Amino acid sequence: MTSELRLLETITLIKQDYKSLNYSELISVLKSLKTISEQQHILHSIIQSLETLKTNALKNEGHLTKRELQVLKLIGQGIQSSGIAHKFNLSVSTVETHRKNIRKKLKLDGKEKLIVFAIIFNILEDNY
């Protein structure tokens, strides 16, 4: 079965059952979308972020500090390093170090993947 057919089948089942997707189902849908999308790099970042959240990296593997979680939340709100530094009375280089440590602990390669992760993290946190 092609990716397009699998995706349509999944969407049809969701609509029929009026259910929401769990992490695994959502990741499966996004992987199917990735095969037909022109924005594969964006979908790859979203998939990686969801897989990281699915494995509870924040609680079990990441061991983010309270400050790193605060910085992550603000990154997800679109606040730049200078704004975060001002809010917490830190230097911009300290905020950049927090960003680097968060990426390292969550095994996210690249600044853009941190931003995608932070946005998804905020959305999910606000819904729980």
N, C-alpha and C positions, 0 to 999 in steps of 0.2 A: 504494500500500500504506500502511495506517495505521501510526502509530508503534507501537501495541500489537502489530501483526502483525510488524513489523520486529524489535521487541525479542524477541518469542517465537521468531522464526526464528533470530536471532543466538544466543540462549541454547541452543536445540536444537543448533545446529551446534557450539557450544563443548562441550556435553555429549557429543556423538557423537565428537568428535575428541580429547577429553580434553586440550585445550590451554588455555594461559593467553592472556589478551588482551595485545596490544601497546597502546601509548598511543593510537593512532588508533582502534582497535576499542573500547577502553574509553571514550574520549570519545564515540564514536558511540552506545554503549549508554546512557551517562549523558544524552546529549541526548535520546534517545528517552524515557528515564524522566522527564525534565524536563517533557515535554509532557503526561504523565498524572499527575504527582505534585502533591500539595498542598504540598510543601516545595520549591518551585521555587528559592527564594533560596539554599537550602543546596546544591542540586545545581549552581546557577550558580557558586557559590564553588568547589566541587570541580572543576568543568570548567575554570574559569579557572586554578586552581592547576595542574592537569595540563597544560594548554596551555602555561603558563609553564615548567614543568619540561621539557616536550617540546622546547621551543625552546632548551633549555640556557641559560636566562637566568642561572643561577648562574655558569656558566663563561664565556660569551661576552658577554652584554649587561650582567649585573648587577654584576660585579666587586665582589662582597661582600668586605669585609675578613675577616681571620681572626676578629676579635672579633665581627663581625656574624654570621658563620656559627655561632659559639659561642652567641650570643644566640638566633639562629633555632632552633637545636637545642633549647635549653632552653624556648623558647616552645612548641615542638612537644611537649614533655614535660609541658606544663601548668603550668610554673613562672611565677609572677607577677613583675612587674618588681622588686618589693622583694626577692624571693628571688634573682633574677638579680644584682641590685646587691650583695647580701650575698655571694654566691658569688665574684664578681670584685672585691670591695672597691671598688665604684663607687657613685656617687650614683644615686638613682632617676631623676633628670632625665637623667643620662647614658644610662641604659638606654632611657629613652623616646626620646631622640635616636637611638640605634641602631635602635630599632623604626621610627621615622619614616624614617630613611635606607634601611632594608631595604625598606619599602613603596614608597618612591620609586624605588629601583633596580629593583625587580621589577615596578613598575607595578601595584601592588595598591592599590585604593582602599578604604580602611576597615580598621579594626582586626580585624574578624571575618574578613576575607579573609586577613589575615596569619596569623591563628591556624590557619585551615583549611590554608593553604599549608604552614605549619610542621609540622602533624601529618602531612600527606601526605609532605612531604620526609623526615621522620623514618622513616616506615614504609618508604619506598623506599630510603633510605640503609641501613637495617638489613637489607634483603634483598639488598644487593650486596656 
